[in-house]
Each structure stands twice: as C-alpha cells, then as structure tokens.
Amino acid sequence: MNAPDSRPDSPSLKAAIAHRFSLLDDKADDADIDRGIRAGVELQGATPWILMLAILIASIGLNTNSTAVIIGAMLVSPLMGPIVGLGYGIGIFDFPLIRRSLVNLAIAAGISLLTSTLYFLVTPLAEAQSELLARTTPSLWDVLIALAGGLAGIIGQTRREKSNVIPGVAIATALMPPLCTAGYGLANGQWPVFAGAFYLFSINCVFIAFSSVIVIDFLRLPHRKFVEPGRERRVKRALLAIVLITGLPSIYLAVRLVDNEVFSSRARDFVRREFRGAKVHVLETRIAPGTRDVEVTLIGPRLTEPAIKAIEGRMANAGLREAKLFVHQAEGADNKIDVGMLKADILADIVRNNQQALQEKEVALATLKEELDREREWKAQANAVALEFEAQYPQCGNTLVGRAWSADGGAAKPVPFLNADCRRMPKKSEVARVGDWLKVRTGSGDAKVLMAASRQRIVRKNDERSGT
C-alpha cells in the first residue's frame, strides 16, 4: 500500500492564482476590441461640440476653484479616445491608425486650447486659483498616475463586460484641466504656466498610450508583420525614447519638489525650536525653498545681533546648510517691518475669534424674528376670530381668543381656544358648528370652545358634538 502524497499541491495553487489574475478569461473578442477602439478615435459630429462644452465647464471650474465642476467636466470629456487609439495603433503596428489618432488628438488639443483661451480672455476673474496652479508643476507622481490610469483604462476597454473604468481614468489622469490651464497661460501671457500645464498634458498622453501598448502586447492581439525584420525593433526603440524623453524631466521636478518640501519642513521645525526659548513671539515665517531663504518676523524684546548669529550658526546642524536667515524685529530701527501687515494679522485674529460668536448671534436673531412675526400674525388672527364670532352670536360677549399649552403625551403644544359669556346659550348644533368653524379658522384640529351661561360654564371640545 502506497503512502499518501504529502507534497504541496503546487501546480493546483499556481493554476488557481493564474486563473484569479488572468486577463484572458473575460477578454472581449479581438474584433470587438478593434472596433470599439477605432470608433473612439474619430472626432466628428457631436464629439467636437461635447469637447468644447466640457472644456468650457472645466475652465469655469478652475476659474472659480470648484472641484465638483472640474470633475463633472472630466466625466464628459472625449479626449481618451484618440490617446487609447494611438497606443493601440502602436501596439499592433497600424500606422494609418497612428496617424489618424495623432491628427484627432492634435485637433482635440487645438479646440481645447482655443476654447479655454477665449474663456480666460473674457472672464472678469483674473486671479489664478489653487486648482489652476496645481496643474503647472508636473512631477514623477503624475507619470505614475498616468501609467496606472492608462493600464486600468485599456484593461477595462478590452473586457467583454464594460464598466465605469474609462470615466474613472479620465478623472484620475485629469486630461482636461492641464489644457484649460495652458489656455489660461496663453490668455494672460504667462508662458511658464502654459509650458508646465502643457507638459503635464503631454505626460498624460504619452504614458496612457504607453500603457495601452503594454497591455495590447501582453494580450497578443493580432498585429501587422513587417517585411523588414529590423523595423519592428526600430519602432519599439523610438517609442521607448519618446517615453524616456517625456518622463525624465518629471523625475527632476519630483526630486526638486521633494527637496523643497524637506527644506520647508526642516526650516519650520528649526524656527519653532530655536525661538521657543527666547521671550519673543514669531509673528510670521516665510520660507523660499528656491532661494533657500528663511525670513522670520518677531515681536517682543529685541534679540541682540550675537544671539541672532548664534541661531544662524546652528542652521547647518539642522540640515539647513545653504539656508540664509533674515530676522525682522518689531522694536528698533528695522524698517523692513510691514506695519500694515501686522495690523492686518491682528485684525484677522480678532475676526476669526469672533466669527463663530457673531454667526451664533445672527442665527438667534433670525429665530427670534421668525417667532415675533408668527406672534404678530396670531394676534391679528385672534382679533379677527373674536369679531367674527360676536357678529354671528350677538347674545354672547366678553369674547376671549388665545392659546393655551397642552402637555398631552409629554410634548407641550399650543392649543387655540375661544371663551365667551352668553345671555342665552346657543343650541347644541350651533355649538358644534362654532367648534368646526374655529378649527378651520385657526388651522388647528385641537382648538377648543368654552362658553358660559350665567354662572354655569359649558366646555366644548372640537371633537365633541354635545354639551351640558
């Protein structure tokens, strides 16, 4: 009898893992993939109009600093089609498709730049908001986002069951905002803004297309064969060169961004640590990572020049070897103090400290005004009800119309009532009619009628139809 095999079932485990992560199981037919990608390349009919409207929406969102509007514009943008078509054409070596994709992408970029430039020429809001400035300094992280987004997009587009991947990729890679920002740079003659934004758009285009090439090659979709064997290698080398040329500047920008952030963090920590022991208050700290300047504004007892030199000498040990320290003090003859800035800061602190209290008072005043208006309306209504009742029943007088509070069920609520003294009591049917009339007149189903004849008081509730 053979012993049971105790070896791990590695082939089955590998097969399960391969099946779990396989991109071939739910892949669409090659013909369907080809047809869908080629259809998205063309920019004609309604597509240019949709593009112009989407660019206009995105420009307004950037101009007003509205993230929600920008996201909405990216959802309707048709810019992904030509870029994916370009990557697909390179992947299958279809040069007519590559040329058509490049032409349509150039037309789309031209329409976008023209639309955004015209908008920023006529808009009265000329200040660059944070959403707009965020698209002027691309870095390595934008490359990674474009690459990951492009991979997700082409994988989703090659599935049998279509999903919402493409809109998500359009939002993540943000193709439209850089073009709108480039239009802002053109409209205002700010060429560094235009160059940075258009470079970000180029990064997105190149790496989305490059990720499409990777997936198309992995899926082994049918592609054209070259008569000359070395031509395919030259095409791939050219593609790799374009990717490297596009991506290398972003690496430099990313390194510089990280270096500036590290410098700013070290400078803030240094200022907080060094001036904590002195009997001064740091009013403002300005850090310029590009020039390595650290500018500090102080109020309080004046620091001596040797003390400032000693603090500056400790900057090297804090990782701020090339930094320059500039100290402005509120006392003394330092004419670099901006008195207007100091006043503005003090006023801003006062406003911030009292803003919440003012808002609470405004809410309380509005609530009291509403209650007063309702009370005035009720007084006018009560007077009219009393006059109408006495006109219908002249034998009754001393009419009182008011509101009492009922604690029925534990929740206090106002109950309208009418009280009158009558020389001759109305009939039962008339009392019931008065109760119904009072319900309608006051708009309350809980209204009560109280009448008295001589010394006897008759109580009538609105839901009762008889009296004593």
NORFEN-V808487 format. One line per field, one symbol per residue. psi: psi as a letter, one per 40 degrees, with the letter a starting at -180 (. if undefined). burial: 1 if it has 9 or more other ideal C-beta (glycine too) atoms within 8 Angstrom, else 0. Layout:
# NORFEN-V808487
psi: ???
burial: ???
This chain:
# NORFEN-V808487
psi: hiiiheiigdddddddddddeheedfiiiddddddddddedigibedddddddddddddddddefhdddddddddehfdddddddddddddefgdddddddddddddddddddddddddedeiegehhiddddeeegiadddddddddddddddddeeidhiafddddddddegdddddddddddddefgddddddddddddddddddddddddddddefihiiiidhdeddddddddddddddddddddddddddddddddddddddddddddeddifihhdihhhgddefhhhhhiiahhiidddddddddeddeeefdeihhhhhidiafheehgdddddddddddddddeddddddddddddddddddddddddddddddddddddddgeeiafhhhahihhfheehhihhiihhihhdhhiiddddddddddddddefheeiihhihhbehhhhhideieii.
burial: 000000000000100000000010001100011101110111100011011111111111111111001111111111111111111111111100110111011011101111111111000000001011001101110110111111111111111000001111111111111111111111110000111111111111111111111111001010100000001100100010011001100110110010111111011111110110010101101111100111111111001000110010011001010010100111000000100001001000000000000000000000000000000001001110110111001001001010000100000000111111010011000111011101101101011111111000010101010010
